Amino acid sequence: MGKAKKRARGTEDAAEEAKALATGKGKSAQLDDPESDHDKAGEESESASEDYDVSTSEDENASGKEEDDEDYDEDGEDDKKDIDVDFDFFDPKPDDFHGVKSLLNTYLDDKPFAGISEFADLIIGQTSVGTIMRTSDNETPVGLITAINLHKKKSLGCITEITAYMLEKCSNADTKQKLIQALSGKKVGLILNERLVNCPPQLAHPLTTALFDEIEWAKEDEPTEELRESYSFDQYLVLTKLFRDPKVVDYPVAAGASASAPSKKKQKQKNAEPSADALVFIRPEDEVFHKLSTWSYTWNAERSQNASGDDLKPMRMVYLFDASKVPQGREIIKALVDIQ
């Protein structure tokens, strides 16, 4: 049975759950990422795909303000309307090269990514495990998800660059040692999960279903023992984007003490990890697997310096979770889709 047909079998239920779910008002129907300039690339695909019809909303107010008097037209009707967007899942192919590069533009934040082309080639060259997502009316990729064996690909310059970046950003000595240990393992998969930020969150279920199903199939179907073994991951490492809410107190406060009062404890914990309540995840699956993770660390993104006042602060996070947590994570993600 071909891979595309296998995916259809494995994600049939997910397609039904994702179909026609509204993401709420204020979401733009134009799927563009404020953190990257997306190239217009890609040719007509001949690959089999799965369709996910998700309802999103279009705000006709050019200013983007949310005042009540601007939410309605002269007849008192709501200016926002729901539109349907079909998301198609494809196997990676060479024509995706420029679109994949565009999705990776900010993978290492504002740090120049010398190996970005090599990394894009690695992603599109791995067709057994990996999904490219497009909208039905545009051949440009709007998302991707895959898993790379770090040990098998450690000699590549792009992997060396990514792991060096992770180590550079880890300021906690104990956590850095755990990261070094993970990077030296033979069964650690780097999950790469990028999509435009205003893609509907309901896509989390079919995308993660496709990824983990394909990993299981690859362990059975790859033509050589070496390839099958290369997908037998014990742990998964993730580098992802998120935000921190500055309005949430993200340092411990002693009982009876004022949260706003300066203290030595607050100063000591200036570089401590933010509390879970202060973290705002862009993708639901990151929040789920972060809660199931063994360890994690965060740091401020370069562009966070431009945020002021109560604006959400862009951050980056690395976290690691055991492969044994995947079934539990998948069930939680499925439940989140069910209740939205």
C-alpha positions as CSV (number, residue, x, y, z in Angstrom):
1,M,0.0,0.0,0.0
2,G,1.4,3.4,-1.0
3,K,2.3,6.0,1.6
4,A,-0.4,8.4,0.5
5,K,-3.0,5.7,0.8
6,K,-1.7,4.8,4.2
7,R,-2.0,8.4,5.3
8,A,-5.5,8.5,4.0
9,R,-6.3,5.5,6.2
10,G,-4.6,6.9,9.2
11,T,-6.0,10.4,9.1
12,E,-9.6,9.7,7.9
13,D,-11.0,10.5,11.3
14,A,-8.8,13.6,11.7
15,A,-10.0,15.0,8.4
16,E,-13.6,14.8,9.7
17,E,-12.7,16.5,12.9
18,A,-10.8,19.3,11.2
19,K,-13.5,19.9,8.6
20,A,-15.5,23.1,8.9
21,L,-14.3,24.1,12.3
22,A,-14.3,27.9,13.0
23,T,-11.2,29.5,14.5
24,G,-13.0,32.6,15.7
25,K,-13.2,36.2,14.7
26,G,-10.1,38.3,14.0
27,K,-8.2,35.6,12.1
28,S,-7.2,36.7,8.6
29,A,-8.0,34.5,5.7
30,Q,-4.7,35.4,4.1
31,L,-2.2,33.0,5.5
32,D,1.0,35.0,5.9
33,D,3.6,34.8,8.7
34,P,4.6,38.1,10.3
35,E,8.0,36.5,11.0
36,S,8.9,35.6,7.4
37,D,8.6,36.9,3.9
38,H,7.1,33.9,2.1
39,D,8.3,33.3,-1.5
40,K,5.9,32.4,-4.2
41,A,7.1,29.1,-5.3
42,G,6.0,25.6,-6.3
43,E,4.7,23.9,-9.4
44,E,1.5,21.9,-9.9
45,S,1.7,18.8,-7.8
46,E,1.1,15.3,-9.1
47,S,1.2,13.7,-5.7
48,A,-1.8,12.3,-3.9
49,S,-3.1,14.5,-1.1
50,E,-5.5,14.7,1.8
51,D,-8.0,17.6,2.0
52,Y,-8.8,19.4,5.3
53,D,-11.6,21.9,4.9
54,V,-11.3,24.3,7.8
55,S,-13.4,27.4,8.3
56,T,-11.5,30.6,9.1
57,S,-12.6,34.2,9.4
58,E,-11.9,37.2,7.3
59,D,-11.9,40.7,8.8
60,E,-12.9,43.3,6.2
61,N,-11.8,46.1,8.5
62,A,-8.5,47.3,7.1
63,S,-7.4,48.9,10.4
64,G,-7.7,45.6,12.3
65,K,-9.2,47.4,15.3
66,E,-11.7,45.6,17.4
67,E,-13.9,48.4,18.6
68,D,-17.6,47.5,18.5
69,D,-18.5,50.4,16.2
70,E,-16.0,49.1,13.6
71,D,-17.2,45.5,13.8
72,Y,-20.5,46.4,12.0
73,D,-21.3,48.0,8.7
74,E,-23.9,50.8,8.2
75,D,-26.7,48.2,8.3
76,G,-25.6,47.0,11.7
77,E,-24.3,43.7,10.3
78,D,-21.1,42.0,11.3
79,D,-18.2,42.8,8.9
80,K,-16.5,39.6,9.7
81,K,-17.4,36.5,7.6
82,D,-16.4,32.9,7.7
83,I,-14.7,31.4,4.6
84,D,-13.6,27.9,3.9
85,V,-10.0,27.0,3.2
86,D,-9.0,23.6,2.0
87,F,-5.6,22.4,3.3
88,D,-3.9,19.7,1.2
89,F,-1.2,17.4,2.5
90,F,1.5,16.2,0.1
91,D,4.7,14.2,0.2
92,P,7.8,16.5,-0.1
93,K,9.0,17.1,-3.6
94,P,11.8,19.0,-5.3
95,D,9.5,21.8,-6.4
96,D,8.9,22.6,-2.7
97,F,12.5,23.8,-2.2
98,H,11.9,27.6,-2.3
99,G,8.7,27.3,-0.2
100,V,10.4,25.2,2.4
101,K,13.3,27.6,2.6
102,S,10.9,30.4,3.1
103,L,9.2,28.6,6.0
104,L,12.7,28.1,7.6
105,N,13.7,31.8,7.3
106,T,13.3,32.4,11.0
107,Y,14.0,28.9,12.3
108,L,17.2,30.2,14.0
109,D,15.5,33.5,14.9
110,D,17.5,36.4,13.4
111,K,20.8,34.4,13.3
112,P,22.0,33.9,9.7
113,F,21.4,30.3,8.7
114,A,24.2,29.4,6.3
115,G,22.9,25.8,5.9
116,I,19.3,26.7,5.1
117,S,19.5,25.4,1.5
118,E,21.1,22.1,2.7
119,F,18.4,21.8,5.3
120,A,15.6,22.4,2.8
121,D,17.2,19.7,0.5
122,L,17.3,17.3,3.5
123,I,13.6,17.9,4.3
124,I,12.3,17.4,0.7
125,G,14.6,14.5,0.1
126,Q,13.1,12.5,3.0
127,T,9.8,11.3,1.5
128,S,9.1,8.4,3.8
129,V,8.5,10.7,6.8
130,G,7.4,14.3,6.1
131,T,4.4,16.3,5.1
132,I,4.1,19.5,3.1
133,M,0.9,21.5,3.6
134,R,-0.7,23.8,1.0
135,T,-4.0,25.5,0.5
136,S,-6.1,24.2,-2.4
137,D,-5.8,27.5,-4.4
138,N,-2.0,28.0,-3.9
139,E,1.0,25.7,-4.7
140,T,3.2,27.6,-2.2
141,P,3.7,25.5,1.0
142,V,2.1,27.0,4.1
143,G,3.4,24.4,6.5
144,L,5.6,21.3,7.0
145,I,6.2,18.7,9.6
146,T,8.9,16.0,9.6
147,A,11.4,14.3,11.9
148,I,15.2,14.0,11.2
149,N,17.5,11.5,12.8
150,L,20.2,13.8,14.3
151,H,22.8,11.0,14.7
152,K,22.5,9.8,11.1
153,K,22.7,13.4,9.7
154,K,25.2,14.8,12.2
155,S,27.9,15.3,9.5
156,L,25.8,17.8,7.6
157,G,26.7,21.4,8.1
158,C,23.1,22.4,8.6
159,I,22.6,20.0,11.5
160,T,25.9,21.1,13.1
161,E,24.7,24.7,12.8
162,I,21.3,23.9,14.4
163,T,22.8,22.0,17.3
164,A,25.4,24.7,17.9
165,Y,22.7,27.3,18.1
166,M,20.7,25.2,20.6
167,L,23.8,24.9,22.8
168,E,24.7,28.6,22.5
169,K,21.2,29.6,23.7
170,C,21.2,27.2,26.7
171,S,22.3,29.2,29.8
172,N,21.6,26.6,32.4
173,A,24.6,24.3,33.0
174,D,22.6,21.3,34.1
175,T,20.2,21.6,31.2
176,K,23.0,22.1,28.7
177,Q,24.5,18.8,29.9
178,K,21.2,17.1,29.3
179,L,21.1,18.6,25.8
180,I,24.7,17.4,25.1
181,Q,23.7,13.9,26.2
182,A,20.6,14.0,23.9
183,L,22.6,15.2,20.9
184,S,25.1,12.4,21.4
185,G,22.3,9.8,21.3
186,K,21.6,7.6,18.3
187,K,17.8,7.5,18.5
188,V,16.9,11.2,18.9
189,G,14.6,12.7,16.3
190,L,14.6,16.4,15.6
191,I,10.9,17.4,14.9
192,L,10.7,20.2,12.5
193,N,7.2,21.7,12.6
194,E,6.7,25.0,10.8
195,R,3.6,26.6,9.5
196,L,2.2,30.1,9.0
197,V,1.1,31.5,12.4
198,N,-2.6,32.0,11.5
199,C,-3.2,28.5,10.2
200,P,-6.2,27.1,12.1
201,P,-5.1,25.3,15.3
202,Q,-7.3,22.3,14.4
203,L,-4.6,21.3,11.9
204,A,-2.5,20.1,14.9
205,H,-4.3,16.8,15.0
206,P,-4.0,15.7,11.3
207,L,-0.4,17.0,11.0
208,T,0.8,15.2,14.1
209,T,-1.2,12.1,13.1
210,A,0.5,12.1,9.7
211,L,4.0,12.5,11.3
212,F,3.8,9.7,13.9
213,D,1.9,7.3,11.7
214,E,4.6,7.7,9.0
215,I,7.3,7.1,11.5
216,E,5.7,3.8,12.5
217,W,5.2,2.8,8.9
218,A,8.8,3.7,8.1
219,K,10.0,1.4,10.8
220,E,8.2,-1.5,9.0
221,D,8.4,-0.5,5.3
222,E,11.8,1.0,4.6
223,P,13.8,-1.3,2.3
224,T,16.9,-1.8,4.6
225,E,17.4,-2.6,8.2
226,E,19.5,0.5,8.6
227,L,16.8,2.8,7.3
228,R,14.1,1.1,9.4
229,E,16.3,1.5,12.5
230,S,16.9,5.1,11.7
231,Y,13.3,5.9,12.5
232,S,13.2,4.0,15.8
233,F,13.3,7.1,17.9
234,D,13.5,6.9,21.7
235,Q,13.3,10.7,22.1
236,Y,12.2,13.8,20.2
237,L,13.9,17.2,20.3
238,V,12.0,20.3,19.3
239,L,13.1,23.9,18.6
240,T,10.0,26.1,18.4
241,K,8.5,29.6,18.6
242,L,6.3,31.0,21.3
243,F,5.5,34.1,23.3
244,R,5.7,35.3,26.9
245,D,2.9,37.3,28.4
246,P,4.6,40.2,30.3
247,K,1.5,40.7,32.4
248,V,1.9,37.3,34.1
249,V,4.2,37.2,37.1
250,D,6.7,34.6,36.0
251,Y,8.9,34.4,39.1
252,P,8.1,32.9,42.5
253,V,6.6,35.3,45.0
254,A,6.8,34.6,48.7
255,A,3.5,34.3,50.6
256,G,2.2,37.8,51.6
257,A,4.7,39.6,49.4
258,S,3.7,42.0,46.7
259,A,4.2,40.7,43.2
260,S,5.3,44.1,42.0
261,A,7.6,44.9,44.9
262,P,11.3,44.6,44.0
263,S,13.2,42.0,45.9
264,K,16.5,40.2,45.9
265,K,14.7,37.0,45.0
266,K,13.2,38.7,41.9
267,Q,16.6,39.9,40.9
268,K,18.2,36.6,41.5
269,Q,15.6,34.9,39.2
270,K,15.9,37.4,36.4
271,N,17.2,34.7,34.1
272,A,15.0,31.9,35.5
273,E,12.6,30.1,33.2
274,P,9.1,31.8,32.8
275,S,6.2,30.1,34.6
276,A,4.0,27.9,32.5
277,D,1.2,30.5,32.9
278,A,3.3,33.1,31.2
279,L,3.9,31.1,28.1
280,V,1.7,31.6,25.0
281,F,2.2,28.8,22.5
282,I,1.6,29.3,18.8
283,R,0.8,25.7,18.0
284,P,-1.3,23.5,20.3
285,E,0.9,20.5,19.8
286,D,3.9,22.3,21.3
287,E,1.9,23.1,24.4
288,V,0.8,19.5,24.7
289,F,4.3,17.9,24.2
290,H,6.0,20.5,26.3
291,K,3.8,19.5,29.3
292,L,5.0,15.9,28.6
293,S,8.6,16.9,28.2
294,T,11.6,15.7,30.3
295,W,13.2,19.2,30.2
296,S,13.1,22.5,28.3
297,Y,14.6,25.9,28.2
298,T,13.6,29.3,26.7
299,W,15.2,32.5,25.7
300,N,14.1,35.8,24.3
301,A,14.0,36.1,20.5
302,E,16.0,38.9,19.0
303,R,12.9,40.7,17.8
304,S,11.5,40.7,21.4
305,Q,13.6,43.9,21.9
306,N,11.1,45.7,19.7
307,A,8.1,44.7,21.8
308,S,7.1,47.2,24.4
309,G,4.7,47.6,27.3
310,D,2.2,44.7,27.5
311,D,3.0,43.3,24.1
312,L,3.6,39.6,23.9
313,K,7.3,39.0,23.9
314,P,8.6,36.6,21.1
315,M,10.6,33.7,22.5
316,R,12.2,30.5,21.5
317,M,12.1,27.1,23.2
318,V,13.9,23.8,23.0
319,Y,12.3,20.8,24.7
320,L,12.7,17.1,24.7
321,F,10.1,14.4,25.3
322,D,10.3,10.6,25.3
323,A,8.8,8.6,22.4
324,S,6.7,6.7,25.0
325,K,4.7,9.9,25.5
326,V,3.6,10.1,21.9
327,P,0.3,8.1,22.3
328,Q,-0.7,10.2,25.3
329,G,0.1,13.4,23.4
330,R,-1.9,12.3,20.4
331,E,-4.9,11.6,22.6
332,I,-4.7,15.0,24.2
333,I,-4.4,16.8,20.9
334,K,-7.4,14.9,19.5
335,A,-9.4,15.9,22.5
336,L,-8.5,19.5,22.1
337,V,-9.8,19.4,18.5
338,D,-13.0,17.7,19.6
339,I,-13.8,20.5,22.1
340,Q,-13.0,23.5,19.8
